Amino acid sequence: MGTETRPAGRRLEGGSRWDWLDRPASLGLACALAAVGLLISYLVRNQCATHPWANAFQYRHLCYNDIQPLFHARGVDRGLVPYTQVPLEYPVLIGTFMYVTGRLLAFLTHVGLAAGYTDPSYFQLTALLLWPFSFVVTLLLRPRVTAGRLMVWAIGTPTIFYTFLNWDILAVAPMVWGLVEVERRRWGWAGFAFALGASAKLFPAFVLPGAFLGALAVGDRKGATRLVGGFAAGALGANVPWMIASFSGWMGVWKFHADRFPDLGTVWYWLGQAGNAYLHPSPWWNTVSGGWGGLVGTAGLGVFALVSLVILWIGWRRREEPGGYPVVPVGLAIIASFMVLAKVHSPQYALWIMPLVAMVDVPWRQVVAYLASDAVLYVSGWYWYASAHPFTPPASVAEKVFVLAVFARCLALIAIATSAALRGRRRWPAALGVASPDVASPDVASVAVTNISSRPEENDRDSVGTPPYSEQQMTPKPNRG
């Protein structure tokens, strides 16, 4: 089997009252956890749908979301078709979701079932349509992880902070579905699921190479072929219609990200600022093409490719371990490495790895370190940006805390990636021994469409505000020297 196993560590003998944390959560408990986590997430975000975005309310109350401003800034409020009539920074399934949700809201408003065709109503409808994806992830994980690890996903800070910040959950759910299909050895469906996820956000594609090697490791060449075929079918089915409608609009997504300057959530941004301040003051540090931004983009991509190959090779050398090729740990290590090396690190990226962390025996100290640093970064970032002039010296306490948290989170991700690649194994609930019953047994207010700078400090605040390090960034402007 292409996924490795390790029973939960706590012994069940002795009847400890904490034994239930090492067993699978009951269906009722899983549903309750999911409901609580999503309810808290919605209540926090909904403050921004029921209160004007004035005096930095959206930042001080931690309720900022990309959904409301992009309702206007990406032409959803005017029914503009993404990629063909308006540029969009998201891959096609998110773009399609944004557009269809807007059209659905227009219909509901027309028949009197929605309060109005406004960004608050758009947020509320979007949240209603997104929560099932997070709920499904909880249900997919329930029989495959311990109750303790399930809580990390269902009521963890990433779910509470980020489920309704953006649309990334649309990619997380297919990725988890694909991993479930890998463990069932339904390779074609696994590839198809990964393709759907990658058509919403790219990261589910990073799991595909490990799954491919997992199939080869058990001598299932036909399975490996079906995996690739399923991925191709899903990717072509999702992307080709939009490529035909507007190839330039479809390519615009990738060109935009290639031209982005490192954002505030990356160590690359702050290293560039330090270089400009202490090494050699120069406009080069604040430039994308031919400057620091371009160097980070090119070098980061090359290093990521090399690191990914090393992780895959380490996984291949571990294929003789009980359980076979470590598909899930390899996927976790690659995605965590990408989060470190990429020149963009939006807050909701934490959702990408949490299901994988729940499935792998990552040491709890590393999990806690990552969650703590991410939470501190998230809160301090919004409070920093709530100040009247966040980018004007001297640096505020919130900014200093934010910068420290960026580096702390980076170190936590490196630790998780290293641990997963070298020693990580699939962690099954103790009550299941080494396999789940349904898993193949292992071997043992309206504004115009705007141009938004890829450097967040250059963006003017619109009617609902501009985020400091989220993905509300489009059409790069020339960088200031």
C-alpha positions as CSV (number, residue, x, y, z in Angstrom):
1,M,0.0,0.0,0.0
2,G,1.3,3.5,-0.8
3,T,0.7,4.9,2.6
4,E,2.5,4.2,5.8
5,T,1.0,3.4,9.2
6,R,1.7,4.1,12.9
7,P,-0.9,3.5,15.6
8,A,-1.5,6.3,18.0
9,G,1.1,6.3,20.8
10,R,-1.0,6.3,24.0
11,R,-1.7,2.9,25.4
12,L,-5.4,2.0,25.7
13,E,-4.8,-0.5,28.6
14,G,-5.6,1.0,32.0
15,G,-8.7,2.8,31.0
16,S,-7.3,6.3,31.2
17,R,-9.9,9.0,30.8
18,W,-7.8,10.5,27.9
19,D,-7.9,7.3,25.9
20,W,-10.7,8.6,23.7
21,L,-8.3,11.1,22.2
22,D,-6.4,8.3,20.5
23,R,-9.5,6.6,19.1
24,P,-11.5,7.8,16.2
25,A,-14.0,10.5,17.1
26,S,-17.6,9.3,17.0
27,L,-19.8,10.7,14.2
28,G,-21.7,12.8,16.6
29,L,-18.5,14.3,18.2
30,A,-17.0,15.0,14.7
31,C,-20.2,16.8,13.6
32,A,-20.3,18.8,16.8
33,L,-16.7,19.8,16.5
34,A,-17.1,20.9,12.9
35,A,-20.3,22.8,13.7
36,V,-18.6,24.7,16.6
37,G,-15.5,25.6,14.6
38,L,-17.4,26.8,11.6
39,L,-20.0,28.7,13.7
40,I,-17.2,30.6,15.6
41,S,-15.5,31.3,12.2
42,Y,-18.7,32.6,10.7
43,L,-19.6,34.8,13.7
44,V,-16.2,36.4,13.8
45,R,-16.3,37.2,10.0
46,N,-19.9,38.2,9.9
47,Q,-19.1,41.2,12.0
48,C,-17.8,42.8,8.8
49,A,-21.1,42.0,7.1
50,T,-23.2,43.8,9.7
51,H,-20.9,46.8,10.4
52,P,-19.5,49.5,8.1
53,W,-15.8,49.1,7.3
54,A,-14.8,52.4,8.8
55,N,-12.0,53.4,11.3
56,A,-10.3,50.1,10.5
57,F,-13.2,48.1,12.0
58,Q,-12.4,45.1,9.9
59,Y,-8.9,44.9,11.2
60,R,-9.5,45.7,14.9
61,H,-12.3,43.1,15.0
62,L,-10.3,40.5,13.1
63,C,-13.2,40.1,10.6
64,Y,-11.5,41.2,7.4
65,N,-12.3,38.9,4.5
66,D,-11.3,39.0,0.8
67,I,-14.9,38.1,-0.2
68,Q,-16.6,41.4,0.3
69,P,-14.1,43.8,-1.4
70,L,-13.6,41.4,-4.3
71,F,-17.3,41.4,-4.9
72,H,-16.8,44.9,-6.2
73,A,-13.1,44.9,-7.3
74,R,-13.5,41.9,-9.5
75,G,-16.8,42.9,-11.1
76,V,-19.0,40.3,-9.4
77,D,-21.4,43.0,-8.5
78,R,-21.9,43.8,-12.2
79,G,-22.1,40.3,-13.4
80,L,-18.7,40.4,-15.2
81,V,-17.5,37.1,-16.4
82,P,-14.0,36.2,-15.0
83,Y,-11.0,35.9,-17.3
84,T,-13.0,37.2,-20.3
85,Q,-14.4,40.5,-19.0
86,V,-12.3,41.1,-15.9
87,P,-8.9,39.9,-14.8
88,L,-8.8,37.5,-11.8
89,E,-5.9,36.2,-9.7
90,Y,-7.4,32.9,-8.8
91,P,-7.5,29.6,-10.8
92,V,-10.6,28.6,-12.7
93,L,-12.7,26.8,-10.1
94,I,-12.5,29.6,-7.6
95,G,-13.2,32.1,-10.4
96,T,-16.2,30.0,-11.5
97,F,-17.4,29.8,-7.9
98,M,-17.2,33.5,-7.4
99,Y,-19.1,34.2,-10.5
100,V,-21.8,31.6,-10.0
101,T,-22.3,32.7,-6.4
102,G,-22.8,36.3,-7.6
103,R,-25.4,35.2,-10.2
104,L,-27.2,33.1,-7.5
105,L,-27.3,36.1,-5.2
106,A,-28.7,38.2,-8.0
107,F,-31.5,35.7,-8.6
108,L,-32.2,35.3,-4.8
109,T,-32.4,39.1,-4.6
110,H,-34.7,39.3,-7.5
111,V,-37.2,36.8,-6.0
112,G,-37.0,38.4,-2.6
113,L,-35.0,35.7,-0.8
114,A,-31.9,37.8,-0.2
115,A,-31.6,41.1,1.7
116,G,-29.9,42.7,-1.3
117,Y,-27.3,42.5,-4.0
118,T,-24.6,43.8,-1.7
119,D,-21.2,42.7,-0.5
120,P,-22.5,41.7,3.0
121,S,-25.1,39.4,1.3
122,Y,-22.5,38.1,-1.0
123,F,-20.3,37.2,1.9
124,Q,-23.1,35.5,3.8
125,L,-24.1,33.4,0.7
126,T,-20.5,32.5,0.0
127,A,-20.1,31.3,3.6
128,L,-23.2,29.2,3.3
129,L,-21.8,27.6,0.2
130,L,-18.3,27.1,1.6
131,W,-19.1,25.5,5.0
132,P,-20.0,22.1,3.5
133,F,-16.5,21.8,2.1
134,S,-14.9,22.2,5.5
135,F,-17.5,19.9,7.0
136,V,-16.7,17.2,4.4
137,V,-13.0,17.4,5.3
138,T,-13.9,16.7,8.9
139,L,-16.0,13.7,8.0
140,L,-13.3,12.3,5.7
141,L,-10.7,12.6,8.4
142,R,-12.9,11.3,11.2
143,P,-12.3,7.5,10.8
144,R,-8.7,8.0,9.7
145,V,-7.2,10.2,12.5
146,T,-7.4,10.3,16.2
147,A,-10.0,12.4,18.0
148,G,-7.2,14.6,19.3
149,R,-5.8,15.2,15.8
150,L,-9.2,15.8,14.4
151,M,-9.7,18.7,16.8
152,V,-6.6,20.4,15.3
153,W,-8.6,20.6,12.1
154,A,-12.2,21.0,13.2
155,I,-11.8,23.6,16.0
156,G,-8.2,24.6,15.4
157,T,-7.2,28.3,14.8
158,P,-6.7,27.8,11.0
159,T,-10.3,26.7,10.6
160,I,-11.6,29.5,12.8
161,F,-9.5,32.2,11.3
162,Y,-9.4,31.3,7.6
163,T,-12.4,29.2,6.4
164,F,-14.3,32.3,5.4
165,L,-11.4,34.6,4.8
166,N,-11.0,33.4,1.2
167,W,-11.9,30.5,-1.0
168,D,-9.0,28.1,-0.3
169,I,-11.2,25.5,1.3
170,L,-12.4,24.7,-2.2
171,A,-9.0,23.3,-2.9
172,V,-8.4,21.7,0.5
173,A,-11.5,19.4,0.3
174,P,-10.6,17.8,-3.0
175,M,-7.0,17.2,-1.8
176,V,-8.2,15.3,1.2
177,W,-10.7,13.4,-0.9
178,G,-7.8,12.5,-3.2
179,L,-5.7,11.2,-0.3
180,V,-8.6,9.1,0.9
181,E,-8.9,7.6,-2.6
182,V,-5.1,6.9,-2.6
183,E,-5.6,4.9,0.6
184,R,-8.4,3.0,-1.0
185,R,-6.2,2.4,-4.1
186,R,-8.8,4.0,-6.3
187,W,-6.1,5.7,-8.3
188,G,-8.1,7.3,-11.1
189,W,-10.5,9.0,-8.7
190,A,-7.5,10.2,-6.6
191,G,-5.9,11.8,-9.7
192,F,-9.3,13.4,-10.6
193,A,-9.7,14.8,-7.1
194,F,-6.2,16.3,-7.0
195,A,-6.9,17.9,-10.4
196,L,-10.0,19.6,-9.1
197,G,-8.1,20.9,-6.1
198,A,-5.3,22.2,-8.3
199,S,-7.9,23.9,-10.5
200,A,-8.9,26.0,-7.4
201,K,-5.4,26.5,-5.9
202,L,-2.2,24.9,-7.2
203,F,-1.0,23.1,-4.0
204,P,-3.0,19.8,-4.3
205,A,-0.9,19.1,-7.4
206,F,2.1,18.8,-5.1
207,V,0.6,15.6,-3.6
208,L,0.4,13.9,-7.0
209,P,4.1,12.9,-7.4
210,G,4.1,11.1,-4.1
211,A,0.9,9.3,-4.9
212,F,2.4,8.2,-8.2
213,L,5.5,6.8,-6.5
214,G,3.2,5.2,-3.9
215,A,1.5,3.3,-6.7
216,L,4.8,2.3,-8.3
217,A,6.2,1.2,-4.9
218,V,3.5,-1.5,-4.7
219,G,4.1,-2.6,-8.3
220,D,0.8,-1.1,-9.5
221,R,1.8,0.4,-12.8
222,K,-1.8,0.4,-14.1
223,G,-2.8,2.3,-11.0
224,A,-0.1,4.9,-11.6
225,T,-1.3,5.3,-15.1
226,R,-4.9,5.7,-13.9
227,L,-3.7,8.3,-11.4
228,V,-2.1,10.4,-14.1
229,G,-5.0,9.9,-16.4
230,G,-7.5,10.9,-13.8
231,F,-5.5,14.1,-13.1
232,A,-5.3,14.9,-16.8
233,A,-9.0,14.4,-17.2
234,G,-9.9,16.6,-14.2
235,A,-7.4,19.4,-15.1
236,L,-8.5,19.5,-18.8
237,G,-12.2,19.4,-18.0
238,A,-11.9,22.3,-15.5
239,N,-9.4,24.5,-17.4
240,V,-10.0,24.0,-21.2
241,P,-13.4,25.7,-21.3
242,W,-11.9,28.9,-19.8
243,M,-8.8,28.6,-22.0
244,I,-11.1,28.5,-25.1
245,A,-13.1,31.4,-23.8
246,S,-10.0,33.6,-23.1
247,F,-6.6,32.1,-23.2
248,S,-5.0,35.4,-22.3
249,G,-7.4,35.8,-19.3
250,W,-6.6,32.2,-18.2
251,M,-2.8,32.9,-18.5
252,G,-3.3,36.2,-16.7
253,V,-3.6,34.2,-13.4
254,W,-0.1,32.7,-13.8
255,K,1.5,35.9,-15.1
256,F,0.1,37.9,-12.2
257,H,1.6,35.5,-9.7
258,A,4.9,35.4,-11.5
259,D,5.1,39.2,-11.3
260,R,4.2,39.6,-7.7
261,F,6.6,41.1,-5.2
262,P,7.2,39.1,-2.0
263,D,4.4,39.8,0.4
264,L,4.5,40.7,4.0
265,G,3.9,37.2,5.2
266,T,7.2,35.9,3.8
267,V,10.7,36.1,5.2
268,W,11.7,37.2,1.7
269,Y,10.0,40.6,2.1
270,W,11.7,41.3,5.4
271,L,15.1,40.1,4.2
272,G,14.7,42.5,1.3
273,Q,13.8,45.4,3.6
274,A,16.8,44.5,5.8
275,G,19.1,44.4,2.7
276,N,17.9,47.8,1.6
277,A,18.4,49.3,5.0
278,Y,21.6,47.7,6.2
279,L,23.5,46.2,3.3
280,H,23.2,48.4,0.2
281,P,20.3,50.9,-0.1
282,S,19.1,50.6,-3.7
283,P,15.9,50.5,-5.7
284,W,16.9,46.9,-6.7
285,W,15.6,45.7,-3.4
286,N,12.1,47.0,-4.2
287,T,11.9,45.8,-7.8
288,V,10.3,42.7,-9.3
289,S,11.8,42.5,-12.8
290,G,15.5,42.5,-12.6
291,G,15.5,43.0,-8.8
292,W,15.0,41.3,-5.5
293,G,11.5,40.2,-6.3
294,G,12.5,38.5,-9.5
295,L,15.5,36.9,-7.9
296,V,13.4,35.5,-5.1
297,G,10.8,34.2,-7.5
298,T,13.3,32.4,-9.8
299,A,15.6,31.1,-7.1
300,G,12.7,30.1,-4.9
301,L,11.1,28.1,-7.7
302,G,14.4,26.4,-8.4
303,V,15.1,25.6,-4.8
304,F,11.5,24.3,-4.3
305,A,11.9,21.9,-7.3
306,L,15.2,20.6,-5.9
307,V,13.8,20.2,-2.4
308,S,10.7,18.4,-3.7
309,L,12.9,16.0,-5.6
310,V,15.0,15.3,-2.5
311,I,11.8,14.7,-0.4
312,L,10.4,12.3,-3.1
313,W,13.8,10.5,-3.2
314,I,13.8,10.1,0.6
315,G,10.3,8.8,0.5
316,W,11.3,6.2,-2.2
317,R,14.2,5.0,0.1
318,R,11.6,4.6,2.8
319,R,9.3,2.5,0.7
320,E,10.3,-0.8,2.4
321,E,9.2,0.5,5.8
322,P,5.9,-0.9,7.2
323,G,3.1,0.6,5.1
324,G,5.2,1.3,2.0
325,Y,5.8,4.6,0.4
326,P,5.0,7.5,2.8
327,V,2.5,9.3,0.5
328,V,0.9,11.6,3.1
329,P,4.2,12.7,4.9
330,V,5.8,13.4,1.6
331,G,2.9,15.5,0.5
332,L,3.0,17.4,3.8
333,A,6.8,18.0,3.5
334,I,6.5,19.3,-0.1
335,I,3.6,21.7,0.7
336,A,5.2,23.0,3.9
337,S,8.4,23.6,1.9
338,F,6.5,25.5,-0.7
339,M,5.0,27.7,2.0
340,V,8.5,28.5,3.2
341,L,10.1,29.1,-0.3
342,A,7.2,30.8,-2.2
343,K,7.3,34.6,-2.4
344,V,3.6,34.8,-1.4
345,H,2.3,33.4,1.9
346,S,-1.3,34.5,2.4
347,P,-2.9,33.8,5.9
348,Q,-5.3,31.1,4.7
349,Y,-2.4,28.9,3.5
350,A,-2.5,27.4,7.0
351,L,-5.6,25.5,5.8
352,W,-3.4,23.7,3.3
353,I,-1.4,21.6,5.7
354,M,-3.7,21.1,8.7
355,P,-5.5,18.0,7.3
356,L,-2.1,16.5,6.6
357,V,-0.8,17.4,10.0
358,A,-3.8,15.6,11.4
359,M,-2.9,12.5,9.4
360,V,0.8,12.3,10.1
361,D,2.7,11.8,13.4
362,V,4.2,15.3,13.5
363,P,5.4,15.9,17.1
364,W,2.9,17.9,19.1
365,R,5.5,20.5,20.0
366,Q,5.9,21.3,16.3
367,V,2.2,21.5,15.8
368,V,1.8,23.8,18.7
369,A,4.7,26.0,17.6
370,Y,3.2,26.4,14.2
371,L,-0.3,27.1,15.4
372,A,1.0,29.6,18.0
373,S,3.3,31.5,15.6
374,D,0.6,31.6,12.9
375,A,-2.0,32.9,15.4
376,V,0.3,35.6,16.7
377,L,1.2,36.6,13.1
378,Y,-2.5,36.8,12.2
379,V,-3.6,38.9,15.1
380,S,-0.6,41.3,15.2
381,G,-0.8,41.8,11.4
382,W,-4.4,43.1,11.5
383,Y,-3.6,45.3,14.6
384,W,-0.6,46.7,12.8
385,Y,-2.6,47.5,9.7
386,A,-5.3,49.1,11.8
387,S,-3.0,52.0,12.6
388,A,-3.4,55.2,10.6
389,H,0.0,54.9,8.8
390,P,1.2,51.3,9.1
391,F,4.2,51.7,6.8
392,T,5.5,55.0,8.2
393,P,8.4,54.7,10.7
394,P,8.9,54.1,13.5
395,A,7.7,50.6,13.6
396,S,4.9,49.9,16.0
397,V,4.9,47.1,18.5
398,A,2.4,45.2,16.4
399,E,4.7,45.4,13.4
400,K,7.7,44.2,15.4
401,V,5.6,41.3,16.8
402,F,4.4,40.5,13.2
403,V,7.9,40.3,11.8
404,L,9.1,38.0,14.6
405,A,6.1,35.8,14.0
406,V,6.8,35.6,10.3
407,F,10.3,34.1,11.0
408,A,9.0,31.9,13.8
409,R,6.3,30.4,11.5
410,C,8.9,29.8,8.9
411,L,11.1,27.9,11.3
412,A,8.1,25.9,12.5
413,L,7.3,25.0,8.9
414,I,10.9,23.9,8.2
415,A,10.7,21.7,11.3
416,I,7.4,20.1,10.2
417,A,8.7,19.5,6.6
418,T,11.9,18.0,7.9
419,S,10.2,15.7,10.4
420,A,7.6,14.6,7.9
421,A,10.2,13.9,5.2
422,L,12.7,12.0,7.3
423,R,10.5,10.2,9.9
424,G,6.9,11.0,9.3
425,R,4.5,8.1,9.2
426,R,0.8,7.8,8.8
427,R,-0.9,8.0,12.2
428,W,-4.0,5.8,12.5
429,P,-6.4,5.8,15.5
430,A,-5.4,3.3,18.1
431,A,-8.8,1.5,18.0
432,L,-8.2,0.7,14.4
433,G,-4.8,-0.9,14.9
434,V,-3.2,0.0,11.6
435,A,-6.0,0.3,9.1
436,S,-9.4,1.9,8.7
437,P,-12.2,-0.5,7.8
438,D,-12.9,1.2,4.5
439,V,-9.2,1.6,3.6
440,A,-7.2,-1.0,1.7
441,S,-5.1,-2.8,4.4
442,P,-1.4,-1.8,4.5
443,D,1.3,-4.3,4.2
444,V,1.9,-4.3,7.9
445,A,-21.1,49.5,-1.4
446,S,-20.1,49.4,-5.1
447,V,-16.8,50.5,-6.5
448,A,-15.3,50.0,-9.9
449,V,-13.0,47.2,-11.0
450,T,-9.7,48.5,-9.8
451,N,-6.0,47.9,-10.5
452,I,-4.4,46.8,-7.3
453,S,-0.6,46.8,-6.7
454,S,1.3,43.6,-6.0
455,R,3.1,45.6,-3.2
456,P,0.4,46.0,-0.5
457,E,1.7,49.2,1.0
458,E,1.1,51.0,-2.4
459,N,-2.6,50.2,-2.4
460,D,-5.2,52.8,-1.5
461,R,-8.0,51.8,0.8
462,D,-11.2,51.3,-1.0
463,S,-14.7,51.4,0.4
464,V,-14.2,48.2,2.4
465,G,-10.4,48.4,2.9
466,T,-7.3,46.8,1.5
467,P,-5.6,43.9,3.3
468,P,-2.0,44.0,4.2
469,Y,-1.0,40.5,3.3
470,S,-4.0,38.7,1.8
471,E,-4.5,38.0,-1.9
472,Q,-6.5,41.1,-2.8
473,Q,-3.8,42.2,-5.2
474,M,-3.9,42.5,-8.9
475,T,-2.2,44.3,-11.9
476,P,1.2,45.3,-10.5
477,K,2.1,48.9,-10.5
478,P,5.7,50.2,-10.9
479,N,7.5,49.9,-7.6
480,R,8.7,53.0,-5.9
481,G,12.4,53.4,-5.5
